[in-house]
Amino acid sequence: MSRTAREILIRPLMTEKHMRQKEEQNTVAFQVRPDANKVEIRSAVESVFNVKVTEVRTMNYEGKLKRMGRHQGRRASWKKAIVTLAAGHKIDLVEGA
């Protein structure tokens, strides 16, 4: 099953913690497809942003249970990837920040 790079990377995660890690450790966090593996994530980031990736770490998050009155539901489960870039490479996700 072949997927394009834009299908694998859903969105970048830009929280205070991830922005600090971006400056200190040269890492960028993305929300990715739950069925994507580390090799696919590495090639997707390298092709979309034209950078060299040295390491990919992934985490699976289970959706939280939520209630609305007496009805109960669940948020969607998702996967996060933290991508470490090679020295000298960087990704500018927010211009002017």
FENSULRA-V299625 format. One record per pair of residues at least 4 apart in sequence whose ideal C-beta (glycine too) atoms are under 8 Angstrom apart, sorted by the first residue. I is the first residue (numbers start at 1). GAP is how many residues later the second one is. If there is no record, write none. Layout:
# FENSULRA-V299625
i:gap
I:GAP
I:GAP
This chain:
# FENSULRA-V299625
i:gap
3:4
3:5
3:30
3:33
3:37
4:4
5:4
5:38
5:39
5:40
5:42
5:43
6:38
6:42
7:26
8:24
8:25
8:28
8:32
8:33
8:36
9:21
9:22
9:23
9:32
9:35
9:36
9:39
10:20
10:21
10:22
10:23
11:19
11:20
12:16
12:17
12:18
12:19
12:81
13:5
13:16
13:17
13:18
13:67
14:4
14:5
14:79
14:80
15:4
15:14
16:4
17:4
18:4
18:9
18:10
18:11
19:4
19:78
20:4
21:4
21:6
21:8
21:61
22:4
22:5
22:6
25:59
26:58
26:59
26:61
26:63
26:64
27:55
27:56
27:57
27:58
28:17
28:54
28:55
28:57
28:63
28:65
29:51
29:52
29:53
29:54
30:11
30:15
30:50
30:51
30:53
31:47
31:48
31:49
31:50
32:4
32:9
32:12
32:26
32:47
32:48
32:49
33:46
34:26
34:43
34:44
34:45
36:4
36:5
36:8
36:43
36:45
37:4
38:4
38:18
38:20
38:43
39:4
40:4
41:4
41:15
41:17
41:40
41:42
42:4
42:11
42:14
42:41
43:4
44:4
45:4
45:6
45:8
45:11
45:38
46:4
46:5
46:6
46:7
49:42
51:34
51:35
51:38
51:39
51:40
52:33
52:34
52:37
53:30
53:31
53:32
53:33
54:30
54:31
54:32
55:28
55:29
56:25
56:26
56:27
56:28
57:24
57:25
57:27
58:21
58:22
58:23
58:24
59:20
59:21
59:22
59:23
60:17
60:18
60:19
61:16
61:17
61:18
61:19
62:15
63:11
63:12
63:13
63:14
63:15
64:10
64:11
65:7
65:8
65:9
66:6
66:7
66:8
66:9
67:4
67:5
67:6
68:4
68:5
85:4
85:5
85:6
